[in-house]
Amino acid sequence: MDSIVNKLTEIEDAATAIVRHAEDQKEVLNREYDEKKKAFDKELDAKTTARLNAIRADLEKKTSQILESQSDSSTELIRSLHKEYDEKHTEYAREILRRITEV
């Protein structure tokens, strides 16, 4: 009878050791999972930040080009209007005077 009790005690001790080992392994796996998750999040954040910076830089470059183009167009239009005025201001003044005195 003592040998059966001793054997059952050994089995229970072995089972307890197996459960303890499984719990330890679970903790190790949880830590590894957390570390991998943090590394993934960090890498994803870095990639996202880099992509956003690239998009922002491209947008700023395109905006700058558009503004420069519009500025050049405006400058050319103003230059053209000044030239037309210089060439035709007398003619415009006569036309204004004619319209004013016309009854």
WOMORA-V265343 format. One record per pair of residues at least 24 apart in sequence whose ideal C-beta (glycine too) atoms are under 10 Angstrom apart, sorted by the first residue. I is the first residue (numbers start at 1). J is the second residue. Records with the same first field share a line. If there is no record, write none. Layout:
BEGIN
I->J + J
END
This chain:
BEGIN
none
END
